[in-house]
């Protein structure tokens, strides 16, 4: 099964996503264990990339529940700024 990082590197979009909430915290520390993945996608290509990602990872679109969330950023670029 392809990994999320591999998908974005293959699409030439290394900065086109950001992990958030417990998923992002798990990158810093391994004390956080969550069954759900929360991922921001660039708003400019959200529809195109989300469709490709769902197909590549064989994700099913659900009306309710689930464990993989694709998030459209409210502030288009703010979530992708590298601070610190």
HTML snippet that shows the backbone in 3Dmol.js (N, CA, C, O; Angstrom):
<script src="https://3Dmol.org/build/3Dmol-min.js"></script>
<div id="view" style="width:600px;height:400px;position:relative"></div>
<script>
const pdb = `
ATOM      1  N   UNK A   1       0.849  -1.186   0.000  1.00  0.00           N
ATOM      2  CA  UNK A   1       0.000   0.000   0.000  1.00  0.00           C
ATOM      3  C   UNK A   1       0.889   1.241   0.000  1.00  0.00           C
ATOM      4  O   UNK A   1       1.800   1.341   0.821  1.00  0.00           O
ATOM      5  N   UNK A   2       0.642   2.183  -0.900  1.00  0.00           N
ATOM      6  CA  UNK A   2       1.461   3.398  -0.956  1.00  0.00           C
ATOM      7  C   UNK A   2       1.280   4.257   0.291  1.00  0.00           C
ATOM      8  O   UNK A   2       0.226   4.256   0.928  1.00  0.00           O
ATOM      9  N   UNK A   3       2.318   4.973   0.611  1.00  0.00           N
ATOM     10  CA  UNK A   3       2.261   5.878   1.755  1.00  0.00           C
ATOM     11  C   UNK A   3       1.865   7.272   1.284  1.00  0.00           C
ATOM     12  O   UNK A   3       2.016   7.619   0.113  1.00  0.00           O
ATOM     13  N   UNK A   4       1.360   8.054   2.215  1.00  0.00           N
ATOM     14  CA  UNK A   4       0.922   9.407   1.906  1.00  0.00           C
ATOM     15  C   UNK A   4       2.086  10.244   1.371  1.00  0.00           C
ATOM     16  O   UNK A   4       1.940  10.952   0.375  1.00  0.00           O
ATOM     17  N   UNK A   5       3.223  10.161   2.029  1.00  0.00           N
ATOM     18  CA  UNK A   5       4.400  10.930   1.614  1.00  0.00           C
ATOM     19  C   UNK A   5       4.838  10.530   0.204  1.00  0.00           C
ATOM     20  O   UNK A   5       5.176  11.392  -0.607  1.00  0.00           O
ATOM     21  N   UNK A   6       4.832   9.247  -0.087  1.00  0.00           N
ATOM     22  CA  UNK A   6       5.215   8.759  -1.417  1.00  0.00           C
ATOM     23  C   UNK A   6       4.280   9.304  -2.497  1.00  0.00           C
ATOM     24  O   UNK A   6       4.720   9.659  -3.590  1.00  0.00           O
ATOM     25  N   UNK A   7       2.996   9.366  -2.179  1.00  0.00           N
ATOM     26  CA  UNK A   7       2.024   9.891  -3.133  1.00  0.00           C
ATOM     27  C   UNK A   7       2.351  11.330  -3.501  1.00  0.00           C
ATOM     28  O   UNK A   7       2.363  11.675  -4.683  1.00  0.00           O
ATOM     29  N   UNK A   8       2.618  12.181  -2.503  1.00  0.00           N
ATOM     30  CA  UNK A   8       2.872  13.594  -2.778  1.00  0.00           C
ATOM     31  C   UNK A   8       4.214  13.818  -3.460  1.00  0.00           C
ATOM     32  O   UNK A   8       4.347  14.739  -4.266  1.00  0.00           O
ATOM     33  N   UNK A   9       5.203  12.998  -3.155  1.00  0.00           N
ATOM     34  CA  UNK A   9       6.486  13.120  -3.844  1.00  0.00           C
ATOM     35  C   UNK A   9       6.351  12.707  -5.308  1.00  0.00           C
ATOM     36  O   UNK A   9       6.954  13.330  -6.181  1.00  0.00           O
ATOM     37  N   UNK A  10       5.575  11.675  -5.585  1.00  0.00           N
ATOM     38  CA  UNK A  10       5.361  11.233  -6.960  1.00  0.00           C
ATOM     39  C   UNK A  10       4.590  12.273  -7.774  1.00  0.00           C
ATOM     40  O   UNK A  10       4.823  12.421  -8.974  1.00  0.00           O
ATOM     41  N   UNK A  11       3.676  12.989  -7.124  1.00  0.00           N
ATOM     42  CA  UNK A  11       2.875  14.024  -7.801  1.00  0.00           C
ATOM     43  C   UNK A  11       3.633  15.339  -7.916  1.00  0.00           C
ATOM     44  O   UNK A  11       3.111  16.305  -8.471  1.00  0.00           O
ATOM     45  N   UNK A  12       4.855  15.390  -7.401  1.00  0.00           N
ATOM     46  CA  UNK A  12       5.676  16.614  -7.393  1.00  0.00           C
ATOM     47  C   UNK A  12       5.002  17.728  -6.585  1.00  0.00           C
ATOM     48  O   UNK A  12       5.068  18.900  -6.955  1.00  0.00           O
ATOM     49  N   UNK A  13       4.353  17.349  -5.477  1.00  0.00           N
ATOM     50  CA  UNK A  13       3.706  18.293  -4.577  1.00  0.00           C
ATOM     51  C   UNK A  13       4.223  18.089  -3.151  1.00  0.00           C
ATOM     52  O   UNK A  13       3.433  17.792  -2.255  1.00  0.00           O
ATOM     53  N   UNK A  14       5.533  18.241  -2.920  1.00  0.00           N
ATOM     54  CA  UNK A  14       6.061  17.950  -1.583  1.00  0.00           C
ATOM     55  C   UNK A  14       5.515  18.883  -0.508  1.00  0.00           C
ATOM     56  O   UNK A  14       5.465  18.503   0.662  1.00  0.00           O
ATOM     57  N   UNK A  15       5.105  20.094  -0.877  1.00  0.00           N
ATOM     58  CA  UNK A  15       4.550  21.032   0.104  1.00  0.00           C
ATOM     59  C   UNK A  15       3.057  21.203  -0.078  1.00  0.00           C
ATOM     60  O   UNK A  15       2.494  22.198   0.378  1.00  0.00           O
ATOM     61  N   UNK A  16       2.405  20.265  -0.727  1.00  0.00           N
ATOM     62  CA  UNK A  16       0.994  20.376  -1.026  1.00  0.00           C
ATOM     63  C   UNK A  16       0.072  19.806   0.027  1.00  0.00           C
ATOM     64  O   UNK A  16      -1.138  19.724  -0.182  1.00  0.00           O
ATOM     65  N   UNK A  17       0.638  19.406   1.172  1.00  0.00           N
ATOM     66  CA  UNK A  17      -0.203  18.858   2.234  1.00  0.00           C
ATOM     67  C   UNK A  17       0.406  19.186   3.586  1.00  0.00           C
ATOM     68  O   UNK A  17       1.597  19.478   3.694  1.00  0.00           O
ATOM     69  N   UNK A  18      -0.416  19.135   4.600  1.00  0.00           N
ATOM     70  CA  UNK A  18       0.053  19.342   5.980  1.00  0.00           C
ATOM     71  C   UNK A  18      -0.782  18.462   6.892  1.00  0.00           C
ATOM     72  O   UNK A  18      -2.010  18.459   6.813  1.00  0.00           O
ATOM     73  N   UNK A  19      -0.120  17.725   7.747  1.00  0.00           N
ATOM     74  CA  UNK A  19      -0.828  16.893   8.717  1.00  0.00           C
ATOM     75  C   UNK A  19      -1.150  17.745   9.930  1.00  0.00           C
ATOM     76  O   UNK A  19      -0.348  18.592  10.324  1.00  0.00           O
ATOM     77  N   UNK A  20      -2.303  17.534  10.521  1.00  0.00           N
ATOM     78  CA  UNK A  20      -2.735  18.371  11.630  1.00  0.00           C
ATOM     79  C   UNK A  20      -3.367  17.536  12.733  1.00  0.00           C
ATOM     80  O   UNK A  20      -3.531  16.324  12.595  1.00  0.00           O
ATOM     81  N   UNK A  21      -3.719  18.197  13.824  1.00  0.00           N
ATOM     82  CA  UNK A  21      -4.308  17.582  15.014  1.00  0.00           C
ATOM     83  C   UNK A  21      -3.395  16.466  15.528  1.00  0.00           C
ATOM     84  O   UNK A  21      -2.177  16.641  15.552  1.00  0.00           O
ATOM     85  N   UNK A  22      -3.940  15.353  15.927  1.00  0.00           N
ATOM     86  CA  UNK A  22      -3.115  14.288  16.506  1.00  0.00           C
ATOM     87  C   UNK A  22      -2.169  13.674  15.479  1.00  0.00           C
ATOM     88  O   UNK A  22      -1.103  13.177  15.840  1.00  0.00           O
ATOM     89  N   UNK A  23      -2.546  13.706  14.223  1.00  0.00           N
ATOM     90  CA  UNK A  23      -1.674  13.171  13.176  1.00  0.00           C
ATOM     91  C   UNK A  23      -0.393  13.985  13.093  1.00  0.00           C
ATOM     92  O   UNK A  23       0.694  13.416  12.987  1.00  0.00           O
ATOM     93  N   UNK A  24      -0.502  15.302  13.140  1.00  0.00           N
ATOM     94  CA  UNK A  24       0.672  16.170  13.124  1.00  0.00           C
ATOM     95  C   UNK A  24       1.499  16.035  14.384  1.00  0.00           C
ATOM     96  O   UNK A  24       2.728  16.058  14.323  1.00  0.00           O
ATOM     97  N   UNK A  25       0.842  15.892  15.531  1.00  0.00           N
ATOM     98  CA  UNK A  25       1.559  15.725  16.795  1.00  0.00           C
ATOM     99  C   UNK A  25       2.352  14.431  16.811  1.00  0.00           C
ATOM    100  O   UNK A  25       3.412  14.359  17.433  1.00  0.00           O
ATOM    101  N   UNK A  26       1.855  13.420  16.139  1.00  0.00           N
ATOM    102  CA  UNK A  26       2.540  12.128  16.101  1.00  0.00           C
ATOM    103  C   UNK A  26       3.876  12.218  15.354  1.00  0.00           C
ATOM    104  O   UNK A  26       4.748  11.373  15.558  1.00  0.00           O
ATOM    105  N   UNK A  27       4.048  13.221  14.501  1.00  0.00           N
ATOM    106  CA  UNK A  27       5.334  13.412  13.831  1.00  0.00           C
ATOM    107  C   UNK A  27       6.405  13.871  14.814  1.00  0.00           C
ATOM    108  O   UNK A  27       7.587  13.573  14.637  1.00  0.00           O
ATOM    109  N   UNK A  28       5.992  14.593  15.842  1.00  0.00           N
ATOM    110  CA  UNK A  28       6.931  15.147  16.815  1.00  0.00           C
ATOM    111  C   UNK A  28       7.187  14.178  17.960  1.00  0.00           C
ATOM    112  O   UNK A  28       8.321  14.040  18.418  1.00  0.00           O
ATOM    113  N   UNK A  29       6.162  13.524  18.411  1.00  0.00           N
ATOM    114  CA  UNK A  29       6.293  12.597  19.528  1.00  0.00           C
ATOM    115  C   UNK A  29       5.509  11.329  19.235  1.00  0.00           C
ATOM    116  O   UNK A  29       4.479  11.368  18.562  1.00  0.00           O
ATOM    117  N   UNK A  30       5.986  10.237  19.727  1.00  0.00           N
ATOM    118  CA  UNK A  30       5.261   8.995  19.488  1.00  0.00           C
ATOM    119  C   UNK A  30       4.315   8.657  20.635  1.00  0.00           C
ATOM    120  O   UNK A  30       3.850   7.521  20.732  1.00  0.00           O
ATOM    121  N   UNK A  31       4.025   9.619  21.499  1.00  0.00           N
ATOM    122  CA  UNK A  31       3.107   9.397  22.612  1.00  0.00           C
ATOM    123  C   UNK A  31       1.649   9.491  22.179  1.00  0.00           C
ATOM    124  O   UNK A  31       0.749   9.045  22.891  1.00  0.00           O
ATOM    125  N   UNK A  32       1.428  10.066  21.028  1.00  0.00           N
ATOM    126  CA  UNK A  32       0.069  10.245  20.534  1.00  0.00           C
ATOM    127  C   UNK A  32      -0.257   9.104  19.580  1.00  0.00           C
ATOM    128  O   UNK A  32       0.447   8.887  18.594  1.00  0.00           O
ATOM    129  N   UNK A  33      -1.308   8.392  19.877  1.00  0.00           N
ATOM    130  CA  UNK A  33      -1.734   7.297  19.012  1.00  0.00           C
ATOM    131  C   UNK A  33      -3.192   7.541  18.638  1.00  0.00           C
ATOM    132  O   UNK A  33      -4.066   7.609  19.503  1.00  0.00           O
ATOM    133  N   UNK A  34      -3.435   7.669  17.370  1.00  0.00           N
ATOM    134  CA  UNK A  34      -4.788   7.946  16.916  1.00  0.00           C
ATOM    135  C   UNK A  34      -5.107   7.096  15.691  1.00  0.00           C
ATOM    136  O   UNK A  34      -4.243   6.901  14.836  1.00  0.00           O
ATOM    137  N   UNK A  35      -6.306   6.601  15.594  1.00  0.00           N
ATOM    138  CA  UNK A  35      -6.672   5.807  14.419  1.00  0.00           C
ATOM    139  C   UNK A  35      -7.032   6.674  13.209  1.00  0.00           C
ATOM    140  O   UNK A  35      -7.189   6.152  12.105  1.00  0.00           O
ATOM    141  N   UNK A  36      -7.163   7.990  13.402  1.00  0.00           N
ATOM    142  CA  UNK A  36      -7.592   8.877  12.321  1.00  0.00           C
ATOM    143  C   UNK A  36      -6.424   9.694  11.779  1.00  0.00           C
ATOM    144  O   UNK A  36      -5.477  10.004  12.502  1.00  0.00           O
ATOM    145  N   UNK A  37      -6.505  10.036  10.496  1.00  0.00           N
ATOM    146  CA  UNK A  37      -5.516  10.881   9.832  1.00  0.00           C
ATOM    147  C   UNK A  37      -6.235  12.146   9.374  1.00  0.00           C
ATOM    148  O   UNK A  37      -7.284  12.082   8.733  1.00  0.00           O
ATOM    149  N   UNK A  38      -5.653  13.302   9.715  1.00  0.00           N
ATOM    150  CA  UNK A  38      -6.207  14.595   9.329  1.00  0.00           C
ATOM    151  C   UNK A  38      -5.175  15.292   8.458  1.00  0.00           C
ATOM    152  O   UNK A  38      -4.046  15.530   8.885  1.00  0.00           O
ATOM    153  N   UNK A  39      -5.570  15.617   7.238  1.00  0.00           N
ATOM    154  CA  UNK A  39      -4.618  16.136   6.259  1.00  0.00           C
ATOM    155  C   UNK A  39      -5.205  17.340   5.517  1.00  0.00           C
ATOM    156  O   UNK A  39      -6.268  17.254   4.904  1.00  0.00           O
ATOM    157  N   UNK A  40      -4.479  18.472   5.590  1.00  0.00           N
ATOM    158  CA  UNK A  40      -4.828  19.632   4.771  1.00  0.00           C
ATOM    159  C   UNK A  40      -4.266  19.425   3.375  1.00  0.00           C
ATOM    160  O   UNK A  40      -3.158  18.911   3.220  1.00  0.00           O
ATOM    161  N   UNK A  41      -5.021  19.822   2.361  1.00  0.00           N
ATOM    162  CA  UNK A  41      -4.546  19.839   0.983  1.00  0.00           C
ATOM    163  C   UNK A  41      -4.599  21.266   0.475  1.00  0.00           C
ATOM    164  O   UNK A  41      -5.438  22.051   0.916  1.00  0.00           O
ATOM    165  N   UNK A  42      -3.709  21.611  -0.451  1.00  0.00           N
ATOM    166  CA  UNK A  42      -3.719  22.946  -1.031  1.00  0.00           C
ATOM    167  C   UNK A  42      -5.085  23.247  -1.627  1.00  0.00           C
ATOM    168  O   UNK A  42      -5.660  22.410  -2.324  1.00  0.00           O
ATOM    169  N   UNK A  43      -5.604  24.431  -1.359  1.00  0.00           N
ATOM    170  CA  UNK A  43      -6.944  24.766  -1.844  1.00  0.00           C
ATOM    171  C   UNK A  43      -6.993  24.940  -3.353  1.00  0.00           C
ATOM    172  O   UNK A  43      -8.040  24.716  -3.960  1.00  0.00           O
ATOM    173  N   UNK A  44      -5.872  25.338  -3.982  1.00  0.00           N
ATOM    174  CA  UNK A  44      -5.851  25.549  -5.433  1.00  0.00           C
ATOM    175  C   UNK A  44      -6.108  24.262  -6.207  1.00  0.00           C
ATOM    176  O   UNK A  44      -6.727  24.284  -7.271  1.00  0.00           O
ATOM    177  N   UNK A  45      -5.635  23.145  -5.673  1.00  0.00           N
ATOM    178  CA  UNK A  45      -5.751  21.872  -6.378  1.00  0.00           C
ATOM    179  C   UNK A  45      -6.500  20.838  -5.544  1.00  0.00           C
ATOM    180  O   UNK A  45      -6.309  19.635  -5.725  1.00  0.00           O
ATOM    181  N   UNK A  46      -7.337  21.294  -4.647  1.00  0.00           N
ATOM    182  CA  UNK A  46      -7.976  20.385  -3.692  1.00  0.00           C
ATOM    183  C   UNK A  46      -8.767  19.273  -4.377  1.00  0.00           C
ATOM    184  O   UNK A  46      -8.562  18.096  -4.082  1.00  0.00           O
ATOM    185  N   UNK A  47      -9.660  19.635  -5.282  1.00  0.00           N
ATOM    186  CA  UNK A  47     -10.513  18.627  -5.932  1.00  0.00           C
ATOM    187  C   UNK A  47      -9.705  17.616  -6.732  1.00  0.00           C
ATOM    188  O   UNK A  47      -9.952  16.413  -6.648  1.00  0.00           O
ATOM    189  N   UNK A  48      -8.747  18.098  -7.503  1.00  0.00           N
ATOM    190  CA  UNK A  48      -7.926  17.216  -8.338  1.00  0.00           C
ATOM    191  C   UNK A  48      -7.079  16.270  -7.476  1.00  0.00           C
ATOM    192  O   UNK A  48      -7.065  15.060  -7.703  1.00  0.00           O
ATOM    193  N   UNK A  49      -6.382  16.827  -6.496  1.00  0.00           N
ATOM    194  CA  UNK A  49      -5.480  16.020  -5.663  1.00  0.00           C
ATOM    195  C   UNK A  49      -6.270  15.072  -4.763  1.00  0.00           C
ATOM    196  O   UNK A  49      -5.859  13.929  -4.560  1.00  0.00           O
ATOM    197  N   UNK A  50      -7.391  15.530  -4.226  1.00  0.00           N
ATOM    198  CA  UNK A  50      -8.162  14.655  -3.343  1.00  0.00           C
ATOM    199  C   UNK A  50      -8.702  13.440  -4.107  1.00  0.00           C
ATOM    200  O   UNK A  50      -8.735  12.335  -3.565  1.00  0.00           O
ATOM    201  N   UNK A  51      -9.115  13.634  -5.336  1.00  0.00           N
ATOM    202  CA  UNK A  51      -9.587  12.511  -6.151  1.00  0.00           C
ATOM    203  C   UNK A  51      -8.446  11.532  -6.449  1.00  0.00           C
ATOM    204  O   UNK A  51      -8.610  10.320  -6.314  1.00  0.00           O
ATOM    205  N   UNK A  52      -7.296  12.066  -6.855  1.00  0.00           N
ATOM    206  CA  UNK A  52      -6.130  11.213  -7.123  1.00  0.00           C
ATOM    207  C   UNK A  52      -5.687  10.465  -5.866  1.00  0.00           C
ATOM    208  O   UNK A  52      -5.331   9.288  -5.926  1.00  0.00           O
ATOM    209  N   UNK A  53      -5.711  11.151  -4.745  1.00  0.00           N
ATOM    210  CA  UNK A  53      -5.295  10.541  -3.481  1.00  0.00           C
ATOM    211  C   UNK A  53      -6.251   9.428  -3.066  1.00  0.00           C
ATOM    212  O   UNK A  53      -5.819   8.361  -2.629  1.00  0.00           O
ATOM    213  N   UNK A  54      -7.534   9.678  -3.203  1.00  0.00           N
ATOM    214  CA  UNK A  54      -8.518   8.643  -2.854  1.00  0.00           C
ATOM    215  C   UNK A  54      -8.344   7.409  -3.727  1.00  0.00           C
ATOM    216  O   UNK A  54      -8.478   6.284  -3.245  1.00  0.00           O
ATOM    217  N   UNK A  55      -8.046   7.608  -5.008  1.00  0.00           N
ATOM    218  CA  UNK A  55      -7.841   6.471  -5.905  1.00  0.00           C
ATOM    219  C   UNK A  55      -6.543   5.740  -5.590  1.00  0.00           C
ATOM    220  O   UNK A  55      -6.518   4.510  -5.572  1.00  0.00           O
ATOM    221  N   UNK A  56      -5.460   6.484  -5.339  1.00  0.00           N
ATOM    222  CA  UNK A  56      -4.153   5.867  -5.082  1.00  0.00           C
ATOM    223  C   UNK A  56      -4.145   5.062  -3.783  1.00  0.00           C
ATOM    224  O   UNK A  56      -3.526   4.000  -3.709  1.00  0.00           O
ATOM    225  N   UNK A  57      -4.834   5.572  -2.761  1.00  0.00           N
ATOM    226  CA  UNK A  57      -4.840   4.893  -1.463  1.00  0.00           C
ATOM    227  C   UNK A  57      -6.078   4.024  -1.270  1.00  0.00           C
ATOM    228  O   UNK A  57      -6.268   3.431  -0.208  1.00  0.00           O
ATOM    229  N   UNK A  58      -6.913   3.952  -2.295  1.00  0.00           N
ATOM    230  CA  UNK A  58      -8.149   3.161  -2.257  1.00  0.00           C
ATOM    231  C   UNK A  58      -9.042   3.561  -1.079  1.00  0.00           C
ATOM    232  O   UNK A  58      -9.515   2.720  -0.315  1.00  0.00           O
ATOM    233  N   UNK A  59      -9.254   4.884  -0.960  1.00  0.00           N
ATOM    234  CA  UNK A  59     -10.108   5.414   0.105  1.00  0.00           C
ATOM    235  C   UNK A  59     -11.544   5.467  -0.370  1.00  0.00           C
ATOM    236  O   UNK A  59     -11.805   5.723  -1.545  1.00  0.00           O
ATOM    237  N   UNK A  60     -12.465   5.228   0.526  1.00  0.00           N
ATOM    238  CA  UNK A  60     -13.894   5.286   0.215  1.00  0.00           C
ATOM    239  C   UNK A  60     -14.472   6.570   0.803  1.00  0.00           C
ATOM    240  O   UNK A  60     -14.163   6.932   1.938  1.00  0.00           O
ATOM    241  N   UNK A  61     -15.307   7.251   0.034  1.00  0.00           N
ATOM    242  CA  UNK A  61     -15.960   8.462   0.514  1.00  0.00           C
ATOM    243  C   UNK A  61     -17.208   8.073   1.303  1.00  0.00           C
ATOM    244  O   UNK A  61     -18.098   7.392   0.795  1.00  0.00           O
ATOM    245  N   UNK A  62     -17.251   8.523   2.560  1.00  0.00           N
ATOM    246  CA  UNK A  62     -18.376   8.211   3.441  1.00  0.00           C
ATOM    247  C   UNK A  62     -19.153   9.470   3.766  1.00  0.00           C
ATOM    248  O   UNK A  62     -18.595  10.567   3.757  1.00  0.00           O
ATOM    249  N   UNK A  63     -20.412   9.324   4.046  1.00  0.00           N
ATOM    250  CA  UNK A  63     -21.239  10.461   4.464  1.00  0.00           C
ATOM    251  C   UNK A  63     -21.031  10.779   5.938  1.00  0.00           C
ATOM    252  O   UNK A  63     -21.200  11.923   6.362  1.00  0.00           O
ATOM    253  N   UNK A  64     -20.664   9.766   6.717  1.00  0.00           N
ATOM    254  CA  UNK A  64     -20.523   9.938   8.158  1.00  0.00           C
ATOM    255  C   UNK A  64     -19.442   8.992   8.668  1.00  0.00           C
ATOM    256  O   UNK A  64     -19.336   7.851   8.219  1.00  0.00           O
ATOM    257  N   UNK A  65     -18.638   9.483   9.615  1.00  0.00           N
ATOM    258  CA  UNK A  65     -17.596   8.641  10.202  1.00  0.00           C
ATOM    259  C   UNK A  65     -16.352   8.591   9.332  1.00  0.00           C
ATOM    260  O   UNK A  65     -16.104   9.493   8.531  1.00  0.00           O
ATOM    261  N   UNK A  66     -15.587   7.548   9.493  1.00  0.00           N
ATOM    262  CA  UNK A  66     -14.360   7.376   8.720  1.00  0.00           C
ATOM    263  C   UNK A  66     -13.136   7.636   9.581  1.00  0.00           C
ATOM    264  O   UNK A  66     -13.248   7.998  10.752  1.00  0.00           O
ATOM    265  N   UNK A  67     -11.962   7.444   8.982  1.00  0.00           N
ATOM    266  CA  UNK A  67     -10.730   7.646   9.726  1.00  0.00           C
ATOM    267  C   UNK A  67      -9.669   8.390   8.916  1.00  0.00           C
ATOM    268  O   UNK A  67      -8.518   8.478   9.345  1.00  0.00           O
ATOM    269  N   UNK A  68     -10.035   8.919   7.765  1.00  0.00           N
ATOM    270  CA  UNK A  68      -9.111   9.701   6.951  1.00  0.00           C
ATOM    271  C   UNK A  68      -9.846  10.950   6.500  1.00  0.00           C
ATOM    272  O   UNK A  68     -10.832  10.868   5.768  1.00  0.00           O
ATOM    273  N   UNK A  69      -9.366  12.107   6.938  1.00  0.00           N
ATOM    274  CA  UNK A  69     -10.061  13.368   6.682  1.00  0.00           C
ATOM    275  C   UNK A  69      -9.199  14.285   5.835  1.00  0.00           C
ATOM    276  O   UNK A  69      -8.076  14.615   6.218  1.00  0.00           O
ATOM    277  N   UNK A  70      -9.712  14.693   4.696  1.00  0.00           N
ATOM    278  CA  UNK A  70      -9.061  15.674   3.843  1.00  0.00           C
ATOM    279  C   UNK A  70      -9.711  17.019   4.123  1.00  0.00           C
ATOM    280  O   UNK A  70     -10.929  17.165   4.025  1.00  0.00           O
ATOM    281  N   UNK A  71      -8.890  17.996   4.471  1.00  0.00           N
ATOM    282  CA  UNK A  71      -9.403  19.279   4.938  1.00  0.00           C
ATOM    283  C   UNK A  71      -9.023  20.383   3.963  1.00  0.00           C
ATOM    284  O   UNK A  71      -7.862  20.514   3.573  1.00  0.00           O
ATOM    285  N   UNK A  72     -10.006  21.168   3.579  1.00  0.00           N
ATOM    286  CA  UNK A  72      -9.802  22.349   2.743  1.00  0.00           C
ATOM    287  C   UNK A  72      -9.432  23.484   3.700  1.00  0.00           C
ATOM    288  O   UNK A  72     -10.232  23.821   4.573  1.00  0.00           O
ATOM    289  N   UNK A  73      -8.228  24.093   3.562  1.00  0.00           N
ATOM    290  CA  UNK A  73      -7.809  25.136   4.510  1.00  0.00           C
ATOM    291  C   UNK A  73      -8.666  26.398   4.379  1.00  0.00           C
ATOM    292  O   UNK A  73      -8.939  26.871   3.276  1.00  0.00           O
ATOM    293  N   UNK A  74      -9.079  26.924   5.523  1.00  0.00           N
ATOM    294  CA  UNK A  74      -9.878  28.154   5.541  1.00  0.00           C
ATOM    295  C   UNK A  74      -9.049  29.323   5.009  1.00  0.00           C
ATOM    296  O   UNK A  74      -9.503  30.082   4.153  1.00  0.00           O
ATOM    297  N   UNK A  75      -7.817  29.458   5.533  1.00  0.00           N
ATOM    298  CA  UNK A  75      -6.878  30.449   5.019  1.00  0.00           C
ATOM    299  C   UNK A  75      -6.014  29.715   3.997  1.00  0.00           C
ATOM    300  O   UNK A  75      -5.259  28.812   4.359  1.00  0.00           O
ATOM    301  N   UNK A  76      -6.118  30.091   2.742  1.00  0.00           N
ATOM    302  CA  UNK A  76      -5.570  29.306   1.632  1.00  0.00           C
ATOM    303  C   UNK A  76      -4.125  28.852   1.811  1.00  0.00           C
ATOM    304  O   UNK A  76      -3.821  27.690   1.539  1.00  0.00           O
ATOM    305  N   UNK A  77      -3.230  29.717   2.253  1.00  0.00           N
ATOM    306  CA  UNK A  77      -1.810  29.368   2.328  1.00  0.00           C
ATOM    307  C   UNK A  77      -1.281  29.342   3.762  1.00  0.00           C
ATOM    308  O   UNK A  77      -0.183  28.836   3.993  1.00  0.00           O
ATOM    309  N   UNK A  78      -2.024  29.870   4.719  1.00  0.00           N
ATOM    310  CA  UNK A  78      -1.525  30.013   6.086  1.00  0.00           C
ATOM    311  C   UNK A  78      -1.073  28.713   6.723  1.00  0.00           C
ATOM    312  O   UNK A  78      -0.095  28.707   7.470  1.00  0.00           O
ATOM    313  N   UNK A  79      -1.743  27.636   6.456  1.00  0.00           N
ATOM    314  CA  UNK A  79      -1.422  26.359   7.077  1.00  0.00           C
ATOM    315  C   UNK A  79      -0.083  25.802   6.556  1.00  0.00           C
ATOM    316  O   UNK A  79       0.527  24.951   7.202  1.00  0.00           O
ATOM    317  N   UNK A  80       0.362  26.278   5.403  1.00  0.00           N
ATOM    318  CA  UNK A  80       1.577  25.756   4.799  1.00  0.00           C
ATOM    319  C   UNK A  80       2.811  26.601   5.060  1.00  0.00           C
ATOM    320  O   UNK A  80       3.893  26.274   4.572  1.00  0.00           O
ATOM    321  N   UNK A  81       2.670  27.703   5.832  1.00  0.00           N
ATOM    322  CA  UNK A  81       3.832  28.552   6.142  1.00  0.00           C
ATOM    323  C   UNK A  81       4.730  27.834   7.123  1.00  0.00           C
ATOM    324  O   UNK A  81       4.255  27.223   8.081  1.00  0.00           O
ATOM    325  N   UNK A  82       6.022  27.906   6.888  1.00  0.00           N
ATOM    326  CA  UNK A  82       6.992  27.295   7.797  1.00  0.00           C
ATOM    327  C   UNK A  82       7.431  28.344   8.806  1.00  0.00           C
ATOM    328  O   UNK A  82       8.152  29.283   8.468  1.00  0.00           O
ATOM    329  N   UNK A  83       6.998  28.178  10.028  1.00  0.00           N
ATOM    330  CA  UNK A  83       7.326  29.128  11.087  1.00  0.00           C
ATOM    331  C   UNK A  83       8.256  28.441  12.079  1.00  0.00           C
ATOM    332  O   UNK A  83       8.014  27.306  12.488  1.00  0.00           O
ATOM    333  N   UNK A  84       9.297  29.123  12.453  1.00  0.00           N
ATOM    334  CA  UNK A  84      10.194  28.587  13.484  1.00  0.00           C
ATOM    335  C   UNK A  84      11.479  28.089  13.027  1.00  0.00           C
ATOM    336  O   UNK A  84      12.284  27.624  13.835  1.00  0.00           O
TER     337      UNK A  84
END
`;
const viewer = $3Dmol.createViewer("view");
viewer.addModel(pdb, "pdb");
viewer.setStyle({}, {cartoon: {color: "spectrum"}});
viewer.zoomTo();
viewer.render();
</script>
